[in-house]
Amino acid sequence: MSTQLLTESTQGSNHHKQRLPDGNLLEFLATPDQAKAEICLIRATVPPGAVVPLHSHSDSDVELFYILEGSIESFLSKDGTQGWTTVGMGDVVTIPGNTKHAWRNTSRFPATVILVTTSRMYAFFRELTKPFDPDQPASPPTREEIQQIFEVAARYGYWMGSPEENAAIGLIV
């Protein structure tokens, strides 16, 4: 019996890099089609000052984060327990479905994170991202881009925290 491995080099390629309205840079390393499964592999670069507002996904949309470099703060709220935790290089954060969570990079340096998630989350990210232009710096999202995030999230059945709910955990969005 023979096993054939499919490999792709991502070094030096710009083929799947996209930017979210919040400034996070996503590089789609393995799409669900490439994995021939309901999962995907994404490398995210979280710039200093970036915030991912309070939100949650459905039961089936699990996220696994592995911090490659830098540090970010992760907020989780589940079963009456909530709070911020700083996670750094080598740490793993598991976000089960229906868990309210948020992210922020309060450091002066970007953080690099590997994300394994579902094909549904992949489709969500692809719908929100724009092509990456290395000559164009990230900027805060416009009101229209924030509205788009809420509309796309609603179509996927994802919950998004209100400005007041975000402020209650220390986020201004």
Sequence and secondary structure as in RCSB ss.txt:
>XXXX:A:sequence
MSTQLLTESTQGSNHHKQRLPDGNLLEFLATPDQAKAEICLIRATVPPGAVVPLHSHSDSDVELFYILEGSIESF
LSKDGTQGWTTVGMGDVVTIPGNTKHAWRNTSRFPATVILVTTSRMYAFFRELTKPFDPDQPASPPTREEIQQIF
EVAARYGYWMGSPEENAAIGLIV
>XXXX:A:secstr
          TT  TTEEE TTS EEEEEE HHHHTSSEEEEEEEE TT EEEEEE  TT  EEEEEEESEEEEE
EEETTEEEEEEEETT EEEE TT EEEEE  SSS EEEEEEEEHHHHHHHHHH EE  TTS      HHHHHHHH
HHHHHTT EE  HHHHHHTT   
